[in-house]
Amino acid sequence: DDINCESQVVSKKDICKYLGLPLHSIATELLGNVRMAEKEGTVNGLSYNSDGTGSVLLFEMIKIGSTNKQQGPTITATGSLGTVLQESIDIGCSLVKSILRRGLIIGEDCRTTKDFFSSRYHLHVPMGAISKDGPSAGAAITLALMSLAVKRPVDPLLCMPGEIPLRGKILPIGGVKEKLLGAQIYGMKRVLLPIANKADVIQAVTDSVFPFTQDKSSQRELALVQEKMGLSVAYVNDIYDVLQYAWPDI
Protein backbone atom coordinates (compact mmCIF):
# COMPACT_ATOMS: atom_id res chain seq x y z
CA ASP A 1 0.00 0.00 0.00
CA ASP A 2 1.07 3.51 -0.71
CA ILE A 3 1.93 5.50 2.37
CA ASN A 4 0.37 8.93 2.44
CA CYS A 5 3.04 11.37 3.66
CA GLU A 6 1.79 14.82 4.41
CA SER A 7 4.14 17.64 5.24
CA GLN A 8 3.64 19.13 8.67
CA VAL A 9 4.09 22.81 9.41
CA VAL A 10 5.35 23.71 12.87
CA SER A 11 3.93 27.00 14.03
CA LYS A 12 5.88 29.54 16.04
CA LYS A 13 3.95 28.74 19.21
CA ASP A 14 4.87 25.02 18.92
CA ILE A 15 8.63 25.50 18.53
CA CYS A 16 9.28 25.25 22.26
CA LYS A 17 7.33 21.99 22.36
CA TYR A 18 9.87 20.35 20.04
CA LEU A 19 13.07 22.24 20.78
CA GLY A 20 12.58 23.07 24.44
CA LEU A 21 12.59 26.45 26.10
CA PRO A 22 15.41 28.88 25.24
CA LEU A 23 18.35 29.04 27.61
CA HIS A 24 18.04 31.36 30.55
CA SER A 25 20.59 34.07 29.87
CA ILE A 26 21.50 34.11 33.55
CA ALA A 27 22.36 30.39 33.41
CA THR A 28 24.87 30.80 30.61
CA GLU A 29 26.39 33.78 32.40
CA LEU A 30 26.79 31.82 35.63
CA LEU A 31 28.81 29.12 33.90
CA GLY A 32 31.38 31.60 32.59
CA ASN A 33 34.70 32.51 34.15
CA VAL A 34 34.74 35.18 36.87
CA ARG A 35 37.83 37.27 37.53
CA MET A 36 39.40 36.95 40.99
CA ALA A 37 37.06 34.09 41.93
CA GLU A 38 38.39 31.08 43.80
CA LYS A 39 38.90 28.11 41.49
CA GLU A 40 38.19 25.47 44.13
CA GLY A 41 34.71 24.55 45.34
CA THR A 42 32.78 25.03 42.08
CA VAL A 43 31.13 21.96 40.54
CA ASN A 44 28.43 21.47 37.89
CA GLY A 45 25.51 19.18 38.59
CA LEU A 46 22.65 18.18 36.28
CA SER A 47 18.94 18.55 36.91
CA TYR A 48 15.67 17.41 35.37
CA ASN A 49 13.40 20.44 35.26
CA SER A 50 9.64 20.49 35.80
CA ASP A 51 9.14 21.61 32.18
CA GLY A 52 10.65 18.32 30.94
CA THR A 53 14.08 19.68 30.01
CA GLY A 54 17.50 19.03 31.49
CA SER A 55 19.97 21.69 32.58
CA VAL A 56 23.28 22.27 34.28
CA LEU A 57 23.02 23.20 37.95
CA LEU A 58 25.95 25.17 39.35
CA PHE A 59 27.13 24.55 42.91
CA GLU A 60 29.53 27.20 44.17
CA MET A 61 31.20 27.06 47.56
CA ILE A 62 33.65 29.50 49.14
CA LYS A 63 35.46 29.74 52.46
CA ILE A 64 34.12 32.61 54.54
CA GLY A 65 36.04 32.19 57.78
CA SER A 66 37.49 29.87 60.43
CA THR A 67 36.58 28.60 63.87
CA ASN A 68 38.69 27.53 66.83
CA LYS A 69 37.15 24.07 66.81
CA GLN A 70 38.13 21.00 64.80
CA GLN A 71 34.64 19.47 64.64
CA GLY A 72 33.63 21.35 61.48
CA PRO A 73 33.36 22.46 58.87
CA THR A 74 30.24 24.57 59.24
CA ILE A 75 28.30 25.32 56.06
CA THR A 76 25.76 28.02 55.28
CA ALA A 77 23.52 27.07 52.34
CA THR A 78 21.39 29.24 50.06
CA GLY A 79 19.64 28.57 46.78
CA SER A 80 16.04 27.49 47.57
CA LEU A 81 16.48 23.72 47.16
CA GLY A 82 15.08 23.09 50.62
CA THR A 83 15.57 20.05 52.85
CA VAL A 84 16.90 17.84 50.03
CA LEU A 85 19.85 20.18 49.60
CA GLN A 86 20.59 20.31 53.33
CA GLU A 87 20.54 16.52 53.58
CA SER A 88 22.97 16.24 50.67
CA ILE A 89 25.26 18.77 52.36
CA ASP A 90 25.25 16.88 55.65
CA ILE A 91 25.97 13.54 53.98
CA GLY A 92 28.67 14.98 51.72
CA CYS A 93 30.34 16.71 54.63
CA SER A 94 30.40 13.55 56.75
CA LEU A 95 31.74 11.49 53.86
CA VAL A 96 34.58 13.92 53.10
CA LYS A 97 35.51 14.09 56.79
CA SER A 98 35.60 10.29 56.95
CA ILE A 99 37.81 10.04 53.85
CA LEU A 100 40.25 12.63 55.19
CA ARG A 101 40.40 11.20 58.72
CA ARG A 102 41.18 7.74 57.32
CA GLY A 103 43.99 9.14 55.19
CA LEU A 104 42.54 7.80 51.92
CA ILE A 105 43.74 10.79 49.87
CA ILE A 106 47.42 10.14 49.26
CA GLY A 107 49.72 13.13 49.57
CA GLU A 108 47.43 15.43 51.53
CA ASP A 109 49.12 16.68 54.71
CA CYS A 110 47.64 17.20 58.18
CA ARG A 111 47.69 20.98 57.79
CA THR A 112 45.25 20.80 54.88
CA THR A 113 42.95 18.48 56.80
CA LYS A 114 42.96 20.68 59.92
CA ASP A 115 42.17 23.73 57.83
CA PHE A 116 39.12 21.99 56.36
CA PHE A 117 37.82 20.85 59.76
CA SER A 118 38.08 24.36 61.20
CA SER A 119 36.62 26.27 58.24
CA ARG A 120 33.32 28.04 57.63
CA TYR A 121 31.93 27.72 54.11
CA HIS A 122 29.02 29.14 52.14
CA LEU A 123 27.35 26.96 49.48
CA HIS A 124 25.07 28.65 46.97
CA VAL A 125 23.01 27.19 44.10
CA PRO A 126 22.27 30.22 41.88
CA MET A 127 19.60 28.47 39.79
CA GLY A 128 18.11 26.57 42.71
CA ALA A 129 14.88 28.56 42.71
CA ILE A 130 13.88 27.25 39.25
CA SER A 131 11.43 24.36 39.74
CA LYS A 132 13.08 20.94 39.41
CA ASP A 133 11.90 17.36 39.62
CA GLY A 134 15.32 15.89 40.30
CA PRO A 135 18.35 17.94 41.33
CA SER A 136 20.40 14.85 42.38
CA ALA A 137 22.87 17.10 44.14
CA GLY A 138 24.75 14.84 46.56
CA ALA A 139 27.65 13.74 44.38
CA ALA A 140 28.34 17.26 43.07
CA ILE A 141 28.22 18.77 46.57
CA THR A 142 30.59 16.10 47.91
CA LEU A 143 33.04 16.81 45.09
CA ALA A 144 32.82 20.56 45.78
CA LEU A 145 33.63 19.95 49.45
CA MET A 146 36.55 17.69 48.56
CA SER A 147 37.79 20.34 46.11
CA LEU A 148 38.00 22.81 48.99
CA ALA A 149 39.50 20.24 51.36
CA VAL A 150 42.39 19.30 49.05
CA LYS A 151 42.57 22.73 47.38
CA ARG A 152 42.16 21.41 43.84
CA PRO A 153 39.80 22.95 41.23
CA VAL A 154 37.35 20.84 39.23
CA ASP A 155 37.18 21.02 35.43
CA PRO A 156 34.47 23.63 34.63
CA LEU A 157 33.36 21.52 31.64
CA LEU A 158 32.72 18.47 33.85
CA CYS A 159 29.23 17.82 35.23
CA MET A 160 27.60 15.06 37.23
CA PRO A 161 24.22 14.13 38.76
CA GLY A 162 23.51 11.53 41.43
CA GLU A 163 22.73 11.30 45.11
CA ILE A 164 25.18 9.75 47.55
CA PRO A 165 24.77 7.90 50.88
CA LEU A 166 27.31 7.86 53.69
CA ARG A 167 29.32 4.94 52.25
CA GLY A 168 29.96 6.85 49.02
CA LYS A 169 27.89 4.87 46.48
CA ILE A 170 26.63 6.98 43.55
CA LEU A 171 22.91 6.24 43.26
CA PRO A 172 21.05 5.92 39.92
CA ILE A 173 19.16 8.89 38.54
CA GLY A 174 16.11 9.60 36.40
CA GLY A 175 15.85 11.70 33.25
CA VAL A 176 19.16 10.52 31.78
CA LYS A 177 18.38 11.54 28.20
CA GLU A 178 17.15 14.98 29.24
CA LYS A 179 20.17 15.54 31.47
CA LEU A 180 22.56 14.55 28.69
CA LEU A 181 20.81 16.98 26.34
CA GLY A 182 21.07 19.66 29.02
CA ALA A 183 24.80 19.01 29.37
CA GLN A 184 25.20 19.32 25.58
CA ILE A 185 23.16 22.52 25.33
CA TYR A 186 25.10 24.19 28.13
CA GLY A 187 28.47 23.40 26.54
CA MET A 188 29.71 20.67 28.88
CA LYS A 189 32.32 18.22 27.58
CA ARG A 190 32.54 15.52 30.26
CA VAL A 191 29.71 13.82 32.15
CA LEU A 192 29.96 11.35 35.03
CA LEU A 193 26.90 9.08 35.32
CA PRO A 194 26.03 6.36 37.85
CA ILE A 195 27.02 2.95 36.52
CA ALA A 196 23.50 1.71 37.35
CA ASN A 197 22.19 3.97 34.54
CA LYS A 198 24.02 2.13 31.76
CA ALA A 199 20.77 0.80 30.23
CA ASP A 200 19.29 4.33 30.30
CA VAL A 201 22.28 5.70 28.40
CA ILE A 202 21.91 2.94 25.79
CA GLN A 203 18.22 3.76 25.41
CA ALA A 204 18.95 7.49 25.18
CA VAL A 205 21.16 7.06 22.11
CA THR A 206 19.61 4.01 20.43
CA ASP A 207 15.93 3.92 21.54
CA SER A 208 16.61 0.31 22.54
CA VAL A 209 18.51 -1.60 25.20
CA PHE A 210 19.37 -4.44 22.79
CA PRO A 211 21.73 -5.82 21.65
CA PHE A 212 24.02 -3.79 23.95
CA THR A 213 22.72 -5.40 27.13
CA GLN A 214 23.72 -8.85 25.87
CA ASP A 215 27.34 -7.85 26.45
CA LYS A 216 27.43 -6.03 29.76
CA SER A 217 31.16 -5.35 29.49
CA SER A 218 30.68 -3.38 26.27
CA GLN A 219 30.60 0.40 26.39
CA ARG A 220 29.76 1.04 22.74
CA GLU A 221 26.97 3.37 23.82
CA LEU A 222 29.57 5.81 25.16
CA ALA A 223 31.12 6.07 21.70
CA LEU A 224 27.65 6.85 20.33
CA VAL A 225 27.11 9.59 22.92
CA GLN A 226 30.47 11.08 21.93
CA GLU A 227 29.57 10.88 18.24
CA LYS A 228 26.01 12.18 18.49
CA MET A 229 26.31 14.68 21.34
CA GLY A 230 29.98 15.54 21.64
CA LEU A 231 30.02 14.40 25.27
CA SER A 232 32.65 12.21 26.90
CA VAL A 233 30.66 10.09 29.36
CA ALA A 234 32.15 7.86 32.06
CA TYR A 235 30.39 5.60 34.52
CA VAL A 236 31.09 5.95 38.24
CA ASN A 237 30.25 3.46 40.95
CA ASP A 238 31.26 5.44 44.03
CA ILE A 239 32.88 8.66 45.22
CA TYR A 240 36.35 7.16 44.75
CA ASP A 241 35.64 6.77 41.00
CA VAL A 242 34.50 10.41 40.95
CA LEU A 243 37.70 11.62 42.61
CA GLN A 244 39.85 9.68 40.16
CA TYR A 245 38.03 11.15 37.15
CA ALA A 246 38.20 14.65 38.60
CA TRP A 247 41.90 14.39 39.51
CA PRO A 248 43.57 11.39 37.81
CA ASP A 249 46.78 11.87 39.82
CA ILE A 250 45.10 11.72 43.22
Salt bridges, closest charged atoms under 4 A:
ASP115 OD1 - LYS63 NZ 2.85
ASP115 OD2 - LYS151 NZ 2.96
ASP155 OD2 - ARG190 NH1 3.30
GLU221 OE2 - LYS198 NZ 2.94
ASP249 OD1 - ARG152 NH1 2.80
